[in-house]
């Protein structure tokens, strides 16, 4: 079954359904396989290699912002390699003033990050649609985005290929659809060939999201919901899976989804699937 809307963003839930949001497509899948506890992980959630010290410490989190209309629809898809994402990457973020003081002229500046060997371009944009500056070291993938307290932002993905991808996105370690700890086995949004996908908030329902807004860490959604972990505040994650749209020709289905090993490092994908949409925050004071 599929549910269509005028925006194209999709969610991949392993019960053979998917979500499509305004400005992207969505994906689906089968009910998550629960592997035995001793199953060896085959999908890393963070880079296996040790990374150098961060360019600068994060000073911001992402708050549960105002309600924005964002309609979704369901479609049926299949991941071609469910245990092997085509790309997995993360960006940290911090306020621009302290970031510039810390970095000076020591870092590269760019407007987007290339995923899947450049097939998908990933950027973070402000409410006027302008790309926020992304800094990195020479020859290094330690990306950090410069933001401003109170500013609304969105995650933008542009598909330059003729392939269809499912995008699983996390903010502060929380899945943008469910509000639960991020996992590469969670549902995602479908990014069709030549299309642009904009994710502008935590999904509240089939019709609304809560806007992403930079804020002080104590106001961050991840700091005010039981599923959040303060250690992951200040990081945005993206994973890509190539998918095919289910139809008369069909796709080969896969159901094996082993558990992933937890890490002590800040992790954009720290959890397993749970829930449907993100619950509202519970501010502690």
Kinemage of the C-alpha trace (Angstrom):
@kinemage 1
@onewidth
@group {chain A} dominant
@subgroup {mainchain}
@vectorlist {calphas} color= white
{ca unk a 1} P 0.000 0.000 0.000
{ca unk a 2} L 1.151 3.560 -0.555
{ca unk a 3} L -0.040 6.972 0.599
{ca unk a 4} L 0.854 9.951 -1.567
{ca unk a 5} L 1.150 13.673 -0.946
{ca unk a 6} L 2.555 16.693 -2.767
{ca unk a 7} L 5.920 16.466 -0.954
{ca unk a 8} L 8.229 13.527 -1.426
{ca unk a 9} L 9.840 12.204 1.741
{ca unk a 10} L 9.658 8.566 2.794
{ca unk a 11} L 10.005 6.454 5.841
{ca unk a 12} L 11.406 2.882 5.842
{ca unk a 13} L 9.636 0.725 8.454
{ca unk a 14} L 10.249 -2.979 8.117
{ca unk a 15} L 6.559 -3.801 7.822
{ca unk a 16} L 6.474 -2.934 4.138
{ca unk a 17} L 5.276 0.687 4.360
{ca unk a 18} L 6.915 4.025 3.784
{ca unk a 19} L 6.381 7.757 4.319
{ca unk a 20} L 6.697 10.566 1.788
{ca unk a 21} L 7.076 14.174 3.003
{ca unk a 22} L 6.501 17.484 1.277
{ca unk a 23} L 9.721 17.985 -0.704
{ca unk a 24} L 11.020 14.429 -0.806
{ca unk a 25} L 9.940 10.783 -1.147
{ca unk a 26} L 9.767 8.086 1.532
{ca unk a 27} L 10.756 4.501 1.853
{ca unk a 28} L 9.616 1.384 3.686
{ca unk a 29} L 10.618 -2.127 4.638
{ca unk a 30} L 9.905 -5.211 6.731
{ca unk a 31} L 9.529 -5.512 10.541
{ca unk a 32} L 12.987 -5.134 12.133
{ca unk a 33} L 14.847 -8.349 12.724
{ca unk a 34} L 15.903 -8.715 16.359
{ca unk a 35} L 19.264 -10.450 16.309
{ca unk a 36} L 20.587 -12.406 19.298
{ca unk a 37} L 22.604 -10.346 21.724
{ca unk a 38} L 25.826 -12.073 20.672
{ca unk a 39} L 25.356 -11.320 16.970
{ca unk a 40} L 28.371 -9.484 15.613
{ca unk a 41} L 27.507 -6.061 14.198
{ca unk a 42} L 28.014 -5.604 10.465
{ca unk a 43} L 26.873 -1.982 10.058
{ca unk a 44} L 29.121 0.578 11.782
{ca unk a 45} L 27.282 3.607 13.153
{ca unk a 46} L 30.407 5.723 13.317
{ca unk a 47} L 33.746 5.757 11.533
{ca unk a 48} L 35.819 2.716 12.447
{ca unk a 49} L 39.064 4.697 12.312
{ca unk a 50} L 40.119 6.899 15.206
{ca unk a 51} L 39.389 10.542 14.461
{ca unk a 52} L 41.520 13.545 15.395
{ca unk a 53} L 40.471 15.957 18.117
{ca unk a 54} L 37.422 18.034 17.158
{ca unk a 55} L 37.903 21.340 15.386
{ca unk a 56} L 35.907 23.079 18.117
{ca unk a 57} L 33.513 22.119 20.882
{ca unk a 58} L 29.790 22.343 20.168
{ca unk a 59} L 27.966 25.119 22.014
{ca unk a 60} L 24.446 24.591 20.611
{ca unk a 61} L 21.623 22.061 20.587
{ca unk a 62} L 18.427 21.798 18.534
{ca unk a 63} L 15.149 22.821 20.106
{ca unk a 64} L 11.669 21.447 19.308
{ca unk a 65} L 10.424 24.462 17.365
{ca unk a 66} L 7.139 25.790 16.050
{ca unk a 67} L 4.717 23.570 14.153
{ca unk a 68} L 5.157 23.537 10.376
{ca unk a 69} L 2.958 21.864 7.781
{ca unk a 70} L 4.654 18.861 6.199
{ca unk a 71} L 2.403 16.214 4.683
{ca unk a 72} L 3.599 12.643 4.135
{ca unk a 73} L 2.605 9.601 2.143
{ca unk a 74} L 3.550 5.929 2.290
{ca unk a 75} L 5.239 3.951 -0.471
{ca unk a 76} L 6.622 0.418 -0.689
{ca unk a 77} L 10.363 0.061 -1.272
{ca unk a 78} L 13.155 -2.417 -0.643
{ca unk a 79} L 16.719 -1.679 0.394
{ca unk a 80} L 19.103 -3.343 -2.047
{ca unk a 81} L 21.743 -3.896 0.649
{ca unk a 82} L 20.007 -3.499 4.036
{ca unk a 83} L 23.165 -4.202 6.050
{ca unk a 84} L 25.447 -1.914 4.033
{ca unk a 85} L 24.584 1.792 3.691
{ca unk a 86} L 25.966 3.503 0.593
{ca unk a 87} L 27.061 6.393 2.826
{ca unk a 88} L 27.095 7.334 6.481
{ca unk a 89} L 28.317 10.724 7.675
{ca unk a 90} L 27.947 13.268 10.414
{ca unk a 91} L 28.321 16.997 10.968
{ca unk a 92} L 28.752 18.632 14.331
{ca unk a 93} L 27.510 22.175 14.818
{ca unk a 94} L 28.318 25.156 17.007
{ca unk a 95} L 27.637 28.886 17.122
{ca unk a 96} L 29.413 30.766 14.371
{ca unk a 97} L 31.112 33.415 16.525
{ca unk a 98} L 32.873 30.995 18.878
{ca unk a 99} L 33.651 28.697 15.964
{ca unk a 100} L 35.388 31.451 14.025
{ca unk a 101} L 37.342 32.498 17.131
{ca unk a 102} L 38.497 28.918 17.665
{ca unk a 103} L 39.395 28.187 14.039
{ca unk a 104} L 40.635 31.461 12.634
{ca unk a 105} L 41.881 30.648 9.138
{ca unk a 106} L 43.007 27.128 9.962
{ca unk a 107} L 40.084 25.248 8.413
{ca unk a 108} L 38.551 24.694 5.002
{ca unk a 109} L 35.155 26.243 4.356
{ca unk a 110} L 32.527 24.663 2.106
{ca unk a 111} L 28.770 24.789 1.526
{ca unk a 112} L 27.919 21.092 1.359
{ca unk a 113} L 29.187 17.563 1.962
{ca unk a 114} L 29.319 14.938 -0.803
{ca unk a 115} L 27.789 11.561 0.022
{ca unk a 116} L 28.029 8.280 -1.937
{ca unk a 117} L 30.994 9.537 -3.993
{ca unk a 118} L 29.216 12.765 -4.874
{ca unk a 119} L 25.938 11.204 -5.997
{ca unk a 120} L 24.141 13.063 -3.180
{ca unk a 121} L 24.921 16.573 -1.923
{ca unk a 122} L 24.086 17.278 1.733
{ca unk a 123} L 23.847 20.792 3.176
{ca unk a 124} L 22.366 22.608 6.181
{ca unk a 125} L 20.396 25.726 5.199
{ca unk a 126} L 18.873 28.636 7.074
{ca unk a 127} L 15.233 29.711 6.807
{ca unk a 128} L 16.052 31.822 3.733
{ca unk a 129} L 17.481 28.747 2.011
{ca unk a 130} L 21.102 29.918 2.251
{ca unk a 131} L 23.740 27.256 3.010
{ca unk a 132} L 25.331 27.548 6.436
{ca unk a 133} L 29.144 27.424 6.305
{ca unk a 134} L 30.715 24.020 6.947
{ca unk a 135} L 34.304 23.846 8.189
{ca unk a 136} L 36.746 20.944 8.063
{ca unk a 137} L 40.456 20.195 8.258
{ca unk a 138} L 42.493 19.570 5.129
{ca unk a 139} L 41.961 15.957 4.020
{ca unk a 140} L 39.674 15.315 6.982
{ca unk a 141} L 35.946 14.571 7.284
{ca unk a 142} L 35.496 16.193 10.671
{ca unk a 143} L 32.767 18.590 9.537
{ca unk a 144} L 31.319 21.301 11.744
{ca unk a 145} L 28.471 23.658 10.800
{ca unk a 146} L 28.260 27.282 11.939
{ca unk a 147} L 24.832 28.268 13.261
{ca unk a 148} L 23.173 31.008 15.323
{ca unk a 149} L 21.148 30.680 18.527
{ca unk a 150} L 17.417 30.930 17.694
{ca unk a 151} L 17.902 30.362 13.956
{ca unk a 152} L 15.670 27.869 12.136
{ca unk a 153} L 17.431 25.432 9.828
{ca unk a 154} L 16.740 22.488 7.536
{ca unk a 155} L 18.673 19.521 6.168
{ca unk a 156} L 18.812 19.494 2.362
{ca unk a 157} L 19.755 16.529 0.166
{ca unk a 158} L 20.146 16.788 -3.626
{ca unk a 159} L 20.277 13.576 -5.656
{ca unk a 160} L 22.606 14.010 -8.639
{ca unk a 161} L 22.261 10.386 -9.734
{ca unk a 162} L 19.692 8.168 -11.464
{ca unk a 163} L 19.360 6.015 -8.332
{ca unk a 164} L 16.759 6.159 -5.574
{ca unk a 165} L 18.000 6.490 -2.007
{ca unk a 166} L 16.476 6.240 1.437
{ca unk a 167} L 17.808 8.933 3.783
{ca unk a 168} L 17.910 8.223 7.517
{ca unk a 169} L 18.608 11.454 9.394
{ca unk a 170} L 19.274 12.174 13.055
{ca unk a 171} L 19.649 15.390 15.044
{ca unk a 172} L 21.365 15.273 18.439
{ca unk a 173} L 21.307 11.468 18.217
{ca unk a 174} L 17.505 11.322 17.763
{ca unk a 175} L 15.730 10.026 14.680
{ca unk a 176} L 13.956 12.936 12.959
{ca unk a 177} L 10.831 10.828 12.330
{ca unk a 178} L 10.364 8.926 15.602
{ca unk a 179} L 12.242 11.057 18.126
{ca unk a 180} L 13.884 7.849 19.366
{ca unk a 181} L 17.627 7.031 19.427
{ca unk a 182} L 18.889 7.010 15.855
{ca unk a 183} L 19.567 3.736 14.059
{ca unk a 184} L 20.370 2.843 10.462
{ca unk a 185} L 17.535 0.302 10.741
{ca unk a 186} L 14.937 3.034 11.313
{ca unk a 187} L 12.554 4.391 8.696
{ca unk a 188} L 13.821 7.136 6.397
{ca unk a 189} L 12.856 9.550 3.642
{ca unk a 190} L 13.035 8.645 -0.062
{ca unk a 191} L 15.226 10.741 -2.316
{ca unk a 192} L 14.341 10.116 -5.979
{ca unk a 193} L 16.698 10.648 -8.951
{ca unk a 194} L 17.282 14.330 -9.642
{ca unk a 195} L 15.112 15.369 -6.663
{ca unk a 196} L 15.765 17.579 -3.624
{ca unk a 197} L 14.684 16.457 -0.152
{ca unk a 198} L 14.242 19.033 2.621
{ca unk a 199} L 13.870 17.867 6.217
{ca unk a 200} L 12.879 20.842 8.363
{ca unk a 201} L 11.835 19.363 11.718
{ca unk a 202} L 11.050 16.459 14.023
{ca unk a 203} L 7.961 14.694 12.683
{ca unk a 204} L 4.913 15.153 14.916
{ca unk a 205} L 2.360 13.432 12.662
{ca unk a 206} L 1.583 12.707 9.026
{ca unk a 207} L 0.891 16.408 8.529
{ca unk a 208} L 3.257 18.416 10.779
{ca unk a 209} L 6.815 18.713 11.996
{ca unk a 210} L 8.329 20.684 14.859
{ca unk a 211} L 10.894 23.010 13.256
{ca unk a 212} L 14.613 22.608 13.919
{ca unk a 213} L 15.917 25.670 15.798
{ca unk a 214} L 19.394 26.169 17.172
{ca unk a 215} L 19.220 26.809 20.923
{ca unk a 216} L 21.166 26.596 24.149
{ca unk a 217} L 21.916 22.987 25.068
{ca unk a 218} L 19.600 22.998 28.079
{ca unk a 219} L 16.686 23.804 25.737
{ca unk a 220} L 17.584 21.086 23.226
{ca unk a 221} L 14.890 18.505 22.496
{ca unk a 222} L 17.406 15.733 23.250
{ca unk a 223} L 17.874 17.221 26.731
{ca unk a 224} L 14.128 17.301 27.395
{ca unk a 225} L 12.842 13.917 26.236
{ca unk a 226} L 13.432 10.486 27.839
{ca unk a 227} L 14.987 9.112 24.633
{ca unk a 228} L 17.647 11.837 24.473
{ca unk a 229} L 21.280 11.622 25.548
{ca unk a 230} L 23.131 14.859 26.347
{ca unk a 231} L 26.371 13.346 25.010
{ca unk a 232} L 24.958 13.401 21.465
{ca unk a 233} L 23.778 17.023 21.467
{ca unk a 234} L 25.495 19.020 18.727
{ca unk a 235} L 25.720 16.322 16.045
{ca unk a 236} L 23.657 15.674 12.889
{ca unk a 237} L 23.822 12.299 11.130
{ca unk a 238} L 22.902 11.014 7.678
{ca unk a 239} L 22.853 7.494 6.243
{ca unk a 240} L 21.966 6.522 2.658
{ca unk a 241} L 20.601 3.220 1.393
{ca unk a 242} L 19.939 2.552 -2.269
{ca unk a 243} L 16.357 1.287 -2.693
{ca unk a 244} L 14.039 0.130 -5.432
{ca unk a 245} L 10.372 0.992 -5.556
{ca unk a 246} L 8.211 -2.120 -5.227
{ca unk a 247} L 6.067 -2.833 -8.282
{ca unk a 248} L 5.206 -5.472 -10.853
{ca unk a 249} L 8.868 -6.327 -11.412
{ca unk a 250} L 9.419 -6.718 -7.672
{ca unk a 251} L 12.622 -6.513 -5.632
{ca unk a 252} L 14.648 -9.026 -3.715
{ca unk a 253} L 13.685 -8.608 -0.079
{ca unk a 254} L 16.066 -8.836 2.852
{ca unk a 255} L 15.160 -9.225 6.506
{ca unk a 256} L 18.438 -9.713 8.353
{ca unk a 257} L 19.243 -6.655 10.461
{ca unk a 258} L 21.794 -7.436 13.195
{ca unk a 259} L 22.190 -5.207 16.211
{ca unk a 260} L 24.922 -2.615 16.171
{ca unk a 261} L 27.559 -2.166 18.813
{ca unk a 262} L 27.222 0.889 21.076
{ca unk a 263} L 30.074 3.391 21.179
{ca unk a 264} L 31.453 5.750 23.804
{ca unk a 265} L 31.903 8.432 21.140
{ca unk a 266} L 29.124 10.924 20.318
{ca unk a 267} L 26.960 8.936 17.932
{ca unk a 268} L 24.354 10.203 15.466
{ca unk a 269} L 22.776 6.710 15.276
{ca unk a 270} L 22.832 5.343 18.853
{ca unk a 271} L 19.650 3.275 19.018
{ca unk a 272} L 17.259 0.735 17.594
{ca unk a 273} L 13.810 1.293 16.029
{ca unk a 274} L 10.988 2.344 18.355
{ca unk a 275} L 7.825 4.403 18.071
{ca unk a 276} L 6.165 6.034 15.074
{ca unk a 277} L 6.547 9.806 15.450
{ca unk a 278} L 8.508 12.050 17.793
{ca unk a 279} L 6.791 12.816 21.144
{ca unk a 280} L 6.814 16.427 22.410
{ca unk a 281} L 9.584 17.551 24.795
{ca unk a 282} L 9.246 17.457 28.591
{ca unk a 283} L 11.146 20.489 29.882
{ca unk a 284} L 12.726 19.856 33.244
{ca unk a 285} L 12.569 23.452 34.465
